Structure formats: structure tokens, C-alpha cells
């Protein structure tokens, strides 16, 4: 049950992050856009970390391994003399 809640919160986190580029086109003043964007960033981070906490450590390890593979693959392309 906790994993399901974690996945739901992860989807909410992704939706929050996708709302950030939309805010400037909503007709708010520059100050309100800055405040809303800041609030969305904070809410997105909190919900993301909460989802990782609920889903479990293995999900965090999968995310880390995904980024490590990209880093390792780029270092293999460079020739060594």
C-alpha cells in the first residue's frame, strides 16, 4: 500500500515539475510568477523525496544507477593514450 502511495506521489511530483514552464503564460505579474515558480520547485522536491521514502531504497538505487551508466559510458568513449 505504501508503494502505491509512493508511485502516486511521484506522478504528482512530475506533474508539479511540468507546471513550471506553463506559469509564465498564465498572465500573472513577474513577482507572482517568481513566487509561484519557487513554490512549485519546493513542492516538487518535497513530493519527490517523499515518494522515494515511500517506494523504498531499491527505487533510489535504480535512479542512481541510471545516471551512473551514462557517466561511465561517456568515459569509455574518450581514447586513452
C-alpha positions as CSV (number, residue, x, y, z in Angstrom):
1,X,0.0,0.0,0.0
2,X,2.9,2.4,0.8
3,X,4.5,1.7,-2.6
4,X,1.3,2.6,-4.4
5,X,1.0,5.8,-2.5
6,X,4.7,6.4,-3.3
7,X,4.1,6.0,-7.0
8,X,1.1,8.3,-6.9
9,X,3.1,10.9,-5.1
10,X,5.9,10.5,-7.7
11,X,3.3,11.2,-10.5
12,X,2.1,14.2,-8.7
13,X,5.8,15.4,-8.3
14,X,6.3,15.0,-12.1
15,X,3.1,17.0,-12.8
16,X,4.3,19.8,-10.4
17,X,7.6,20.0,-12.3
18,X,5.8,20.1,-15.6
19,X,3.6,23.0,-14.4
20,X,6.7,25.3,-14.0
21,X,7.1,26.1,-17.7
22,X,3.4,26.9,-18.0
23,X,3.3,29.5,-15.3
24,X,4.7,32.4,-17.3
25,X,1.9,32.1,-19.9
26,X,-0.9,32.4,-17.3
27,X,-0.9,36.2,-17.2
28,X,0.5,36.8,-13.7
29,X,2.8,39.6,-12.8
30,X,6.6,39.0,-12.7
31,X,6.6,38.9,-8.9
32,X,3.7,36.4,-8.8
33,X,5.4,34.2,-11.4
34,X,8.6,34.1,-9.3
35,X,6.6,33.2,-6.2
36,X,4.6,30.5,-7.9
37,X,7.6,29.0,-9.6
38,X,9.5,29.0,-6.3
39,X,6.6,27.3,-4.6
40,X,6.3,24.7,-7.3
41,X,10.0,23.9,-7.1
42,X,9.8,23.4,-3.4
43,X,6.6,21.3,-3.6
44,X,8.2,19.2,-6.4
45,X,11.3,18.4,-4.4
46,X,9.3,17.6,-1.3
47,X,6.9,15.3,-3.1
48,X,9.8,13.6,-5.0
49,X,11.7,12.8,-1.8
50,X,8.6,11.7,-0.1
51,X,7.8,9.3,-2.9
52,X,11.3,7.9,-2.7
53,X,10.9,7.4,1.0
54,X,7.6,5.5,0.5
55,X,8.7,3.4,-2.5
56,X,11.9,2.3,-0.9
57,X,15.6,2.2,-1.2
58,X,15.7,0.0,-4.3
59,X,14.0,2.7,-6.3
60,X,16.6,5.2,-5.3
61,X,19.3,2.8,-6.3
62,X,17.7,2.3,-9.7
63,X,17.7,6.1,-10.3
64,X,21.4,6.4,-9.2
65,X,22.4,3.5,-11.5
66,X,20.6,5.1,-14.4
67,X,22.7,8.2,-14.1
68,X,26.0,6.3,-13.4
69,X,25.7,4.3,-16.6
70,X,25.5,7.5,-18.6
71,X,28.6,8.8,-16.9
72,X,30.5,5.5,-17.3
73,X,29.5,5.3,-21.0
74,X,30.9,8.7,-21.7
75,X,34.2,7.9,-20.1
76,X,34.6,4.8,-22.3
77,X,34.3,6.9,-25.5
78,X,37.4,9.0,-24.6
79,X,40.6,7.4,-26.1
80,X,43.4,6.8,-23.6
81,X,47.0,7.3,-24.9
